[in-house]
Amino acid sequence: MSDKQSNIFNTVENYYKDYGLRAKELKKEGKKIIGYICSFVPLEIISASGCIPFRVRGNIHEPITKGDTLLETIVCPYYRSCFDLSVKQTYDFLSGMVIPHGCDSMVRSYSAWSYSLPYSYFHFINIPTVCGESSSEFFDAELNTFRRSLEKFAGKAITNDDLARTIRIYNENRDKVRALYEFRKADPPRISGTELTMALTVGSSLPIGEFNTLLDQFLAEIGRRKKSPLKKGPRIFIDGACLDNIELIKLVEELGGNVVADTICNGARDYFPKTDVGGDPIDALAHRYLDKINCPKTYRENKTGTFEGDIASRFNDIGAYAKEFKVDGAILYVYKYCDPFGFEVPARKAYYQSIHVPLLHLEDVYSAGTISQLRTRIQAFLEMIG
């Protein structure tokens, strides 16, 4: 960002540095803030209840200490950091917490969250790991249970009209995010990966209406740009789990790469899929969160009978984005002990090879100290494909 930043860039940067600032203000106004981990939590239901969803982040600059006295250290470091900050009361403005079956660590540690934190509301959403008709029926029932639970906590009914309204607002949000990604198609891109990641991270801490307003202002400001903040360089695709900080992307861009596309949890993988409208809203939400989010925790039947057909089916979103955004190479960034992504690394590598996209695989431990140690490997990769 330049020295002459607009107010919207200043706002985003302030909210990023003081994550939860707006939520604290809303808490003082009497609003109920519901924390959540993972993109499988249906935010539309939380918003329809009158509560405000807030995505709990970790902090790569803060060592995990108190959390490790309550949670096993074989759990992924990103998740442990989120828990550590919570037990240190960083998120004491939350009224409750929702955790889905996003991975085995979330399932097995739910009790640790519920007995370690003083929130008055906790809920676990059991997400099927297999897609199919029976899974959809089960998930419908789970979402209705979540709906009734929130109704009781919020003290108001959540009608189908409420859900239809919030589905429309969240679909608008996803359209705006998609519009931001369009600015990445230019060479060099008109928006840096650092700016976009910071904006999306901040948005997870705001009420959906305020997030949409922020995106409108952000889109307008980027649209007025006369030139890119970046120079031409290798166009990089980021693949992996949740990336709730700018450090990796900032490092890539400092070294001359341009991050132009991704399939990460708080990026294209989970923002691009929209919810169907016009039918039963619970059915539509179940379909979006179970069938449309292409997470490795969800098993999808191999209908081809071959390994090549399986990886082409499972990872076709990667190939589509790589082509759409004209990427020159990809970085697969996986946290240590992240079982869902860890098990998929060989298959993902094979897929990148099949679509002829050079790949750098990095395993990290969610720490600012290790990010800097990746510099040499990233620089060598950029030089190789540049």
C-alpha positions in Angstrom: 0.0 0.0 0.0 1.2 3.5 -0.8 1.8 6.3 1.7 -1.4 7.9 0.4 -3.7 5.2 1.4 -7.5 5.8 1.2 -9.6 5.6 4.4 -10.8 2.1 3.4 -7.2 0.7 3.4 -6.6 2.3 6.8 -9.8 0.8 8.1 -8.9 -2.7 6.9 -5.3 -2.4 8.3 -6.6 -1.2 11.7 -9.2 -4.0 11.9 -6.5 -6.5 10.9 -4.0 -5.4 13.5 -6.6 -5.2 16.2 -8.7 -8.2 15.2 -12.0 -8.2 17.1 -12.1 -4.4 17.5 -15.5 -4.0 15.9 -16.9 -7.1 17.7 -15.9 -5.6 21.1 -17.8 -2.5 20.2 -20.9 -4.5 19.2 -20.6 -6.5 22.4 -20.8 -3.3 24.4 -24.0 -2.4 22.4 -25.6 -5.6 23.7 -25.1 -7.8 20.6 -24.4 -11.5 21.0 -21.1 -12.5 19.2 -20.8 -16.2 18.3 -17.3 -17.4 17.6 -16.6 -20.2 15.2 -13.8 -22.3 13.8 -13.7 -23.6 10.2 -15.7 -22.7 7.1 -18.2 -25.5 7.7 -20.2 -23.5 10.2 -23.3 -22.2 8.4 -23.0 -18.4 9.1 -26.4 -17.8 7.5 -28.1 -19.5 10.5 -26.1 -17.5 13.0 -26.9 -14.2 11.3 -30.6 -15.1 10.9 -30.8 -15.5 14.7 -29.7 -11.9 15.2 -26.3 -13.0 16.5 -23.0 -12.0 14.8 -20.6 -14.7 13.6 -17.0 -14.1 14.4 -14.2 -16.3 13.0 -11.6 -17.1 15.7 -8.0 -16.6 14.5 -4.7 -17.8 15.8 -1.6 -15.6 16.0 1.6 -16.7 14.5 3.5 -14.0 16.5 2.4 -15.4 19.9 3.9 -18.6 21.3 1.3 -21.3 22.2 1.6 -21.7 26.0 -1.5 -22.0 28.2 -3.4 -23.9 25.5 -0.8 -26.7 25.5 -1.6 -27.5 29.1 -5.2 -28.4 28.0 -4.8 -29.7 24.5 -2.6 -32.3 23.0 0.4 -31.0 21.1 -0.1 -33.5 18.2 -3.1 -31.2 17.2 -2.4 -28.9 14.2 -0.6 -25.7 15.4 -3.1 -23.4 13.7 -6.0 -25.0 15.7 -3.9 -25.0 18.9 -3.1 -21.3 18.5 -6.8 -20.5 18.1 -7.5 -22.4 21.4 -4.5 -20.9 23.1 -5.7 -17.3 22.4 -9.2 -18.2 23.6 -8.1 -19.6 27.0 -5.9 -16.5 27.4 -9.2 -14.5 27.1 -8.3 -12.7 23.8 -11.8 -13.5 22.7 -13.6 -12.8 26.0 -16.1 -10.7 24.1 -17.7 -13.8 22.6 -21.1 -15.0 23.8 -20.6 -18.5 22.5 -18.7 -20.9 20.4 -19.6 -23.2 17.5 -17.2 -25.9 16.3 -18.0 -28.3 13.4 -16.6 -31.7 12.4 -14.0 -30.1 10.2 -11.3 -32.6 11.2 -10.7 -35.2 13.9 -8.9 -32.6 16.1 -12.0 -30.5 16.2 -14.2 -33.4 17.1 -11.9 -34.8 19.9 -11.1 -31.4 21.4 -14.7 -30.0 21.5 -14.9 -30.9 25.2 -11.7 -29.0 26.0 -13.2 -25.9 24.5 -16.5 -26.3 26.4 -15.0 -26.9 29.8 -12.1 -24.4 29.5 -14.0 -21.3 28.4 -16.7 -19.4 30.2 -19.1 -18.8 27.3 -22.8 -19.4 27.9 -23.4 -21.1 24.6 -21.6 -24.0 22.9 -22.7 -26.1 19.9 -21.0 -28.9 17.9 -22.2 -29.4 14.3 -21.6 -32.9 13.1 -20.7 -32.7 9.4 -20.9 -36.0 7.4 -17.6 -37.1 5.9 -19.2 -38.7 2.9 -21.5 -37.1 0.3 -24.7 -39.0 -0.5 -28.5 -39.0 -0.1 -28.3 -40.3 3.5 -25.6 -37.8 4.4 -27.8 -35.0 3.1 -30.8 -36.2 5.3 -28.5 -36.4 8.3 -27.0 -33.0 7.7 -30.5 -31.4 7.3 -31.4 -32.8 10.7 -28.1 -31.4 12.2 -28.7 -27.9 10.8 -32.3 -27.9 12.1 -30.9 -28.9 15.5 -28.4 -26.0 15.3 -31.3 -23.7 14.3 -33.4 -24.7 17.3 -30.4 -24.4 19.6 -29.7 -20.8 18.4 -33.4 -19.9 18.7 -33.3 -20.9 22.3 -30.1 -19.0 23.0 -31.1 -15.8 21.0 -34.6 -15.8 22.3 -36.2 -15.5 18.8 -37.6 -17.8 16.2 -35.5 -18.3 13.0 -38.0 -18.4 10.2 -37.5 -19.6 6.6 -37.9 -16.0 5.5 -35.0 -15.0 7.9 -32.9 -17.7 6.4 -33.8 -16.8 2.8 -32.8 -13.2 3.6 -29.4 -14.1 5.1 -28.7 -16.5 2.3 -29.3 -13.7 -0.2 -27.0 -11.4 1.8 -24.2 -14.0 2.0 -24.5 -14.8 -1.7 -24.1 -11.0 -2.4 -21.0 -11.1 -0.2 -19.5 -14.0 -2.2 -20.3 -12.1 -5.5 -18.3 -9.1 -4.2 -15.4 -11.4 -3.2 -15.5 -12.9 -6.7 -15.4 -9.4 -8.1 -12.2 -8.7 -6.0 -10.6 -11.8 -7.5 -11.3 -10.4 -11.0 -8.7 -7.7 -10.3 -6.1 -10.4 -10.0 -6.4 -11.4 -13.7 -4.4 -8.4 -15.0 -0.6 -8.8 -15.3 0.5 -7.5 -13.0 -2.6 -7.8 -10.9 -4.4 -4.6 -9.8 -4.7 -5.9 -6.2 -2.0 -7.6 -4.3 -2.5 -11.0 -2.6 -1.6 -9.3 0.7 -4.3 -6.7 0.3 -7.0 -9.2 -0.6 -6.1 -11.6 2.2 -6.1 -8.8 4.7 -9.6 -7.7 3.6 -11.1 -11.2 3.7 -9.5 -11.9 7.1 -11.0 -8.6 8.5 -14.4 -9.5 7.0 -14.6 -12.6 9.1 -14.7 -10.3 12.2 -17.5 -8.1 11.0 -21.3 -8.4 10.7 -22.2 -9.4 7.2 -23.8 -6.1 6.2 -20.7 -4.2 7.3 -18.4 -6.7 5.5 -20.4 -6.1 2.3 -20.1 -2.3 2.7 -16.4 -2.7 3.3 -16.1 -4.8 0.1 -18.0 -2.2 -1.9 -15.6 0.5 -0.8 -12.6 -1.7 -1.4 -13.8 -2.6 -4.9 -14.4 1.1 -5.7 -10.9 2.0 -4.5 -9.2 -0.8 -6.5 -11.2 0.2 -9.5 -9.8 3.7 -9.4 -6.2 2.5 -9.4 -4.2 3.7 -12.3 -1.5 1.1 -11.9 -0.8 -2.1 -10.0 1.0 -2.0 -6.6 3.1 -4.9 -8.0 5.6 -5.5 -10.7 5.3 -8.3 -13.3 6.5 -11.6 -11.9 5.7 -15.3 -11.7 1.9 -15.7 -11.1 1.5 -17.9 -8.0 -1.3 -20.1 -6.8 -1.6 -20.8 -3.1 -3.2 -24.1 -2.1 -3.8 -25.4 1.5 -5.9 -25.0 4.6 -6.7 -21.9 6.5 -4.4 -18.9 5.9 -5.6 -16.3 8.4 -2.5 -14.0 8.2 -0.7 -12.2 5.4 2.9 -13.3 6.2 3.4 -16.1 3.6 1.7 -14.2 0.8 3.6 -11.0 1.8 6.9 -12.9 1.6 6.1 -14.4 -1.8 5.3 -10.9 -3.1 8.4 -9.3 -1.5 10.4 -11.9 -3.4 8.9 -10.9 -6.7 6.0 -13.3 -7.1 2.4 -12.3 -7.6 -0.2 -14.3 -5.7 -3.1 -14.3 -8.1 -5.3 -17.3 -7.1 -5.8 -19.8 -4.3 -7.8 -22.7 -3.0 -7.6 -22.0 0.8 -10.3 -22.1 3.4 -10.7 -18.4 3.8 -10.2 -17.8 0.1 -11.7 -19.1 -3.1 -12.4 -22.6 -1.9 -15.0 -21.5 0.5 -16.0 -18.0 -0.8 -16.9 -18.9 -4.4 -19.6 -21.6 -3.8 -23.0 -19.9 -3.4 -26.2 -21.2 -1.8 -29.1 -22.1 -4.1 -32.2 -20.0 -3.7 -35.9 -20.6 -4.1 -36.3 -23.9 -2.2 -36.1 -25.0 1.4 -33.4 -22.9 2.9 -32.1 -25.7 5.2 -31.8 -28.1 2.2 -30.0 -25.4 0.3 -27.5 -24.7 3.1 -26.9 -28.4 3.6 -26.2 -28.7 -0.1 -23.7 -25.8 -0.1 -21.7 -26.7 3.0 -21.6 -30.5 2.3 -21.4 -30.8 -1.5 -20.0 -27.5 -2.8 -17.1 -26.9 -0.4 -14.3 -29.0 -1.8 -12.5 -29.8 1.5 -10.3 -32.9 1.9 -12.2 -33.9 5.0 -15.1 -34.9 2.8 -14.9 -38.2 0.9 -16.3 -38.2 -2.6 -16.8 -41.5 -4.3 -14.3 -42.3 -7.1 -16.7 -43.0 -10.0 -14.0 -43.4 -12.5 -12.2 -46.5 -11.1 -8.8 -45.0 -11.8 -6.4 -42.9 -9.8 -6.0 -40.4 -12.6 -9.8 -40.0 -12.9 -10.1 -39.6 -9.2 -7.6 -36.8 -8.8 -9.1 -35.0 -11.9 -12.5 -35.1 -10.3 -11.4 -34.2 -6.8 -9.1 -31.3 -7.7 -10.7 -29.9 -10.8 -11.3 -26.6 -9.0 -7.5 -26.2 -8.8 -7.1 -26.8 -12.5 -10.0 -24.4 -13.4 -8.5 -21.6 -11.3 -5.0 -22.2 -12.5 -6.2 -21.8 -16.1 -8.5 -18.9 -15.4 -5.9 -16.8 -13.5 -3.0 -18.0 -15.8 -0.7 -19.2 -13.0 2.9 -20.0 -13.5 3.4 -22.1 -10.4 1.8 -23.2 -7.1 2.7 -23.4 -3.5 1.0 -26.1 -1.4 1.2 -24.8 2.2 0.3 -27.4 4.8 0.4 -27.2 8.6 2.2 -30.0 10.5 -0.3 -32.5 12.0 -3.0 -31.3 9.6 -4.3 -34.8 8.8 -6.9 -34.0 6.1 -4.4 -32.1 3.9 -1.4 -34.2 4.9 -3.0 -37.4 3.6 -3.8 -35.6 0.3 -0.3 -34.3 -0.4 0.8 -37.2 -2.7 -2.5 -37.0 -4.7 -2.3 -33.2 -5.0 1.3 -33.4 -6.2 0.2 -35.9 -8.8 -2.6 -33.6 -10.0 -0.3 -30.6 -10.3 2.0 -32.7 -12.4 -0.9 -33.8 -14.6 -1.8 -30.2 -15.4 1.8 -29.2 -15.8 1.9 -26.6 -13.0 5.2 -26.5 -11.1 4.6 -27.0 -7.4 6.5 -26.1 -4.2 5.3 -28.1 -1.2 5.9 -26.4 2.2 5.1 -27.9 5.6 5.0 -25.3 8.4 4.1 -25.0 12.1 2.1 -21.7 12.2 4.8 -19.5 13.5 6.3 -16.2 12.3 9.8 -17.6 13.1 9.4 -20.4 10.6 7.8 -18.2 7.9 11.1 -16.4 7.5 13.0 -19.7 7.2 11.0 -20.5 4.0 12.5 -17.5 2.2 15.3 -19.4 0.5 13.0 -22.2 -0.8 10.4 -19.7 -2.1 13.0 -17.6 -3.8 14.6 -20.6 -5.5 11.2 -21.7 -6.7 10.4 -18.3 -8.1 13.7 -18.2 -9.9 13.1 -21.6 -11.3 9.7 -20.8 -12.9 10.4 -17.1 -13.6 
